[in-house]
Amino acid sequence: MQRSAPQRMTSETQKSAVPTPAKSPKLREARFEDYAQIFALAAKFQLHTESYTGWTHLWTDNPAYREIDGKFPIGWVLETPDGAICGYLGNIPLQYEFEGKRLLAATTRAWVVDAGYRTYSPLLLGTHLNQPKVDLFLHTTVNSQAAPAYSIFQGLPVPVGAWDRTQFWITSERGFCESVLRKKAWPLAKAISYPISAGLFVRERFRRSHFAAGIANMTECAGFDDRFDAFWEELRKEKSNMLLAVRNREVLDWHFKFALSQKAAWIYTSEIGSKVAAYAVFLRQDSPEARLTRVRLADFQCHQREQAPAMLAAMLRLAMERCQRESIHMLELIGLTPELEKALQSASPHRRTLPNWIYFYKANNLALGEKLRNPAVWEPSLFDGDSSL
């Protein structure tokens, strides 16, 4: 699957000249049988929506949802008096650990409200953020239109990582140039991209010549096996003082199931004997509207902290080489910790500024909230929230 970048929470605050309806919509919990109407509403505003199987998988195969016996709203809808759905916000449970304790986290999915009903948008978000049984709310795909709503509900920007900019490398110069020219509405974008990309080709090869050399025992995997359970057991002990999403084999299989089945996820491991010492998952997240093909780092974990920068650089090199072979336009990173970001500067990445900070969180109790103000307990990535689901 050549999946587009997540497009959550985009249409709920768009201004419209459509008059406010005479009767208020009713808020209720979403049901699986609402899918057809939710799909139609999301499609109306060009939001990415999974197939019915992929959509229900977010809950029915979700280890966190199963652990609480499905006693968790899959989201909420706004329903007009005649039964039409005019608004939707998905609600996905996630498993996290912190200081040896299991936490129930929740993230949103596809916040969309039809024209004329957008004054009711905060009702959806407020309902999500007022769930009493949830310990922590994580929102990783917040755009500039939705960001003000998070301030209203006391959402805080995650204190680690650069979540308002990206780093990237161009891996197919001609295709990248054509995409940029098309976005700027240049005529004859494809023809013009050839001479422009010729000069870019030389500069990009020079940039990549500074990239770290490969490390031995790097392997590409087709999926997750029992070794990832052993890796997780060690990781949770090593990082017990940090907020960490559960990453056992069951969760990883669920999280990346459809991406792997459609060859949109790449897994690289570094191995010591029969054990996994580090792994990275790269995810295809294209931008169809810009005709841009793109791969992003979705998750990276390493047992030995001092080896992490070298391990990541080696895995990036493998992903970059595959991007070049498959003519994928760019390889992009979002939200790296300062330590890893600094380590990659020698590889001369490009930078792209995002319209706003995209990762917000909210703790549901004061004690947890106070601890999460400490940047040292965070190691955020696109594995959090719904960024890579």
C-alpha positions in Angstrom: 0.0 0.0 0.0 1.3 3.4 -0.9 -0.4 5.1 1.9 -0.7 8.9 2.2 0.5 10.7 5.3 -2.0 10.6 8.1 -4.6 13.3 7.6 -6.4 13.5 10.9 -8.4 16.3 12.4 -8.4 18.6 9.4 -12.0 19.5 8.4 -13.6 20.1 11.8 -12.6 23.8 12.0 -12.7 24.8 8.3 -14.9 27.9 7.9 -18.1 27.6 5.9 -20.8 29.9 4.8 -23.4 27.2 5.3 -25.9 28.3 7.9 -26.2 26.5 11.3 -28.9 23.9 11.3 -32.2 24.7 13.2 -31.9 21.5 15.3 -28.8 20.4 17.2 -27.2 17.0 16.4 -27.2 14.3 19.0 -23.9 13.0 20.4 -23.6 9.2 20.7 -21.0 6.5 20.8 -19.9 5.2 17.3 -20.8 1.7 16.3 -19.2 -0.5 13.7 -22.3 -0.4 11.6 -21.7 3.4 11.2 -18.8 2.7 8.9 -20.5 3.5 5.6 -21.6 6.9 6.7 -18.3 7.7 8.4 -16.4 6.7 5.3 -18.7 8.9 3.1 -18.2 11.9 5.4 -14.4 11.5 5.6 -14.2 11.1 1.8 -16.2 14.3 1.3 -13.3 16.1 2.9 -10.5 14.0 1.3 -9.5 12.4 4.6 -7.8 9.0 4.5 -10.1 6.2 5.5 -9.3 2.5 5.8 -11.4 -0.3 4.3 -14.0 -1.7 6.7 -11.6 -4.5 7.6 -8.8 -2.1 8.2 -11.0 0.2 10.3 -12.4 -2.5 12.5 -8.9 -3.9 13.0 -8.0 -0.8 14.9 -10.2 -2.2 17.7 -11.1 -5.8 17.2 -7.4 -7.0 16.8 -6.1 -4.3 19.2 -4.4 -5.9 22.3 -5.4 -2.9 24.4 -9.0 -3.2 23.3 -9.1 -6.9 24.0 -7.5 -6.5 27.4 -10.4 -4.4 28.5 -12.9 -6.8 26.9 -14.0 -4.2 24.3 -15.5 -2.0 27.1 -14.1 1.1 25.4 -15.9 3.5 23.0 -14.6 3.2 19.4 -15.4 6.9 19.0 -18.4 9.2 18.9 -20.6 10.6 16.2 -22.8 13.6 15.8 -26.2 12.5 14.4 -28.9 14.6 12.9 -32.6 14.1 13.8 -33.1 12.1 10.6 -30.3 9.7 11.5 -27.5 11.1 9.2 -24.0 11.2 10.7 -22.6 14.8 10.4 -19.5 14.4 12.6 -17.1 11.7 13.8 -14.1 11.2 16.1 -12.4 7.8 16.5 -11.1 6.7 19.9 -8.3 4.1 19.9 -6.9 2.5 23.2 -3.2 1.9 23.5 -1.0 0.2 26.0 1.9 2.1 27.7 4.2 1.5 30.6 5.8 3.9 33.0 7.7 3.2 36.2 6.8 -0.5 36.1 3.1 0.2 35.8 0.7 -0.4 32.9 -1.1 2.7 31.6 -4.2 2.9 29.4 -3.7 5.6 26.8 -6.0 6.8 24.1 -5.6 8.5 20.8 -7.9 10.0 18.2 -8.7 9.0 14.6 -10.2 11.0 11.7 -11.8 14.0 13.4 -14.3 15.3 10.8 -17.5 17.4 11.0 -19.7 18.4 8.1 -20.3 22.0 7.1 -22.9 23.7 9.2 -22.2 21.6 12.3 -18.7 22.6 13.1 -19.6 24.6 16.1 -20.3 21.2 17.7 -16.7 19.9 16.9 -15.4 20.6 20.5 -18.1 18.3 21.8 -16.4 15.4 20.2 -12.9 16.3 21.4 -14.1 17.2 24.9 -15.9 13.8 25.2 -12.7 12.0 24.2 -10.6 13.9 26.7 -13.0 13.4 29.6 -12.9 9.6 29.6 -12.4 8.7 33.3 -10.7 5.3 32.8 -7.9 6.6 30.5 -4.6 7.5 32.1 -3.1 9.4 29.2 -4.2 11.0 26.0 -1.7 11.2 23.1 -2.4 13.1 19.9 0.4 12.9 17.3 -1.3 14.2 14.1 -2.6 17.6 15.1 -2.6 20.1 12.4 -2.8 23.9 12.5 -6.6 24.0 12.3 -7.0 21.6 15.2 -4.2 22.8 17.4 -6.2 25.7 19.1 -8.7 23.1 20.4 -6.0 21.3 22.3 -5.1 24.5 24.1 -8.7 24.9 25.2 -8.7 21.5 26.7 -5.2 22.0 28.3 -3.3 19.7 25.9 0.4 20.2 26.2 3.1 19.9 23.5 5.3 16.9 24.1 8.6 18.2 25.7 11.1 16.2 23.6 11.9 16.2 19.9 11.4 18.6 17.0 7.7 18.1 16.3 7.3 21.3 14.2 9.9 20.4 11.5 11.3 17.3 9.7 14.6 16.2 8.4 14.8 14.4 5.1 17.1 13.2 2.3 16.1 13.3 -1.4 16.4 9.7 -2.8 15.0 10.2 -6.3 16.0 13.7 -7.5 13.9 13.8 -10.7 10.7 12.6 -9.1 11.2 14.9 -6.2 11.7 17.9 -8.5 8.6 17.1 -10.5 6.6 16.9 -7.3 7.8 20.3 -6.1 7.1 21.9 -9.5 3.6 20.4 -9.6 2.9 21.7 -6.2 3.9 25.2 -7.3 1.6 24.7 -10.4 4.5 25.0 -12.9 3.5 24.1 -16.5 5.5 21.2 -18.0 6.6 20.1 -14.6 7.9 16.7 -15.8 9.9 18.1 -18.6 11.5 20.9 -16.5 12.3 18.5 -13.7 15.0 16.8 -15.9 17.5 19.6 -16.2 16.9 20.8 -12.6 17.4 17.4 -11.1 20.7 16.9 -13.0 22.4 19.5 -10.8 20.6 18.3 -7.7 21.8 14.7 -8.4 25.4 15.8 -7.9 24.7 17.7 -4.7 22.6 14.8 -3.2 25.3 12.2 -3.9 27.8 14.4 -2.1 25.5 14.7 0.9 25.0 10.9 1.1 28.7 10.3 0.8 29.0 11.6 4.3 26.4 9.1 5.6 27.7 6.5 8.1 29.0 3.2 6.7 27.0 0.1 7.3 27.3 -2.0 10.4 27.6 -5.8 10.3 24.7 -8.1 11.1 22.0 -5.8 9.8 19.1 -7.8 8.5 15.8 -7.0 6.8 12.9 -8.9 8.2 9.6 -9.8 6.7 7.7 -9.6 10.0 8.0 -9.9 13.8 8.9 -13.2 15.4 9.4 -14.4 19.0 12.7 -12.6 19.3 10.8 -9.3 19.5 9.1 -10.6 22.7 12.5 -11.2 24.3 13.7 -7.8 23.0 10.7 -6.1 24.6 11.2 -7.8 28.0 14.7 -6.4 28.1 13.7 -3.0 26.8 10.9 -2.5 29.4 13.5 -3.2 32.2 16.1 -0.9 30.7 13.7 2.0 30.2 11.4 1.4 33.2 11.8 5.1 34.2 10.5 6.3 30.8 7.1 6.5 29.2 7.1 3.7 26.7 4.5 2.2 24.3 4.2 -1.6 24.7 6.2 -3.2 21.9 5.8 -6.9 22.3 5.3 -9.1 19.2 1.5 -9.1 19.6 1.3 -5.3 19.6 3.8 -4.9 16.8 1.9 -7.4 14.6 -1.3 -5.5 15.2 0.2 -2.0 14.7 1.9 -2.8 11.4 -0.3 -5.7 10.1 -1.8 -4.0 7.0 1.3 -2.0 6.2 3.4 -5.2 6.2 0.8 -7.1 4.1 0.9 -4.4 1.5 4.7 -4.1 1.6 4.4 -0.5 2.9 6.5 -1.3 6.1 10.2 -2.2 6.2 11.8 -3.8 9.2 15.6 -3.8 9.8 17.3 -5.4 12.8 20.8 -5.5 14.2 21.5 -8.9 15.7 23.9 -10.2 18.2 23.9 -14.0 17.9 20.2 -15.0 17.9 19.1 -11.9 19.7 17.8 -8.6 18.3 19.9 -5.7 19.6 18.1 -2.9 17.8 15.4 -2.5 15.2 13.8 0.1 13.0 10.5 0.2 11.2 10.1 2.4 8.1 6.7 3.2 6.8 5.5 4.3 3.3 3.5 7.5 3.7 3.1 9.1 0.3 1.4 12.4 -0.4 -0.9 11.7 -3.4 -2.0 15.3 -3.8 1.6 16.3 -4.4 2.4 13.1 -6.3 5.2 12.7 -3.8 6.4 9.2 -2.7 7.9 9.1 0.8 9.1 6.8 3.5 9.2 7.8 7.1 10.9 6.3 10.2 8.0 5.0 12.3 9.9 3.4 15.2 13.5 2.8 16.3 14.6 1.0 19.5 18.0 0.0 20.7 19.2 -1.8 23.9 22.5 0.0 24.2 22.0 3.8 24.3 25.6 4.6 23.4 25.2 2.5 20.2 21.9 4.0 19.2 23.2 6.8 16.9 25.4 4.4 14.9 22.7 1.8 14.7 20.1 4.3 13.5 22.5 5.7 10.9 23.2 2.2 9.6 19.5 1.4 9.3 18.8 4.8 7.6 21.5 3.9 5.1 19.8 0.7 4.2 16.4 2.4 3.9 17.9 5.1 1.8 19.4 2.6 -0.6 16.1 0.8 -0.9 14.4 4.2 -1.6 16.8 4.8 -4.4 16.3 1.3 -5.9 12.5 1.8 -5.9 12.6 5.5 -7.0 10.9 6.7 -3.9 11.4 10.5 -3.7 12.4 11.1 -0.1 13.2 9.5 3.3 11.9 11.6 6.2 12.3 11.8 10.0 10.0 13.5 12.4 10.4 14.2 16.2 13.9 12.8 16.8 15.4 13.2 20.2 18.1 15.9 20.4 20.7 13.2 20.9 19.9 11.4 17.7 19.2 14.6 15.7 22.7 15.8 16.6 24.3 12.5 15.6 22.8 12.7 12.1 24.0 16.2 11.3 27.1 14.9 9.6 24.8 13.2 7.0 23.6 16.7 5.9 19.8 16.3 5.9 17.4 18.8 4.4 14.9 20.4 6.8 11.2 21.2 6.3 9.2 23.4 8.6 5.7 22.2 9.6 2.8 24.6 10.1 2.6 23.8 13.8 3.7 21.5 16.6 1.9 18.2 15.9 2.3 16.1 19.1 0.2 17.0 22.2 -0.5 15.0 25.3 -2.7 15.2 28.4 -2.4 13.2 31.6 -5.6 12.3 33.4 -4.2 12.8 37.0 -2.0 15.4 38.5 0.7 13.1 39.8 1.3 11.6 36.3 1.0 15.0 34.7 3.7 16.4 36.9 6.1 13.5 36.2 5.5 13.9 32.4 6.7 17.5 32.5 10.2 16.1 32.8 11.7 15.7 29.3 14.0 12.9 30.6 11.1 10.5 30.8 10.1 10.8 27.2 11.3 9.0 24.1 8.5 10.0 21.6 8.3 8.7 18.1 5.8 8.2 15.3 4.9 4.8 16.9 3.0 6.9 19.4 -0.6 7.9 18.9 -2.0 7.0 15.5 0.8 8.4 13.3 1.8 5.0 12.0 -1.4 3.0 12.3 
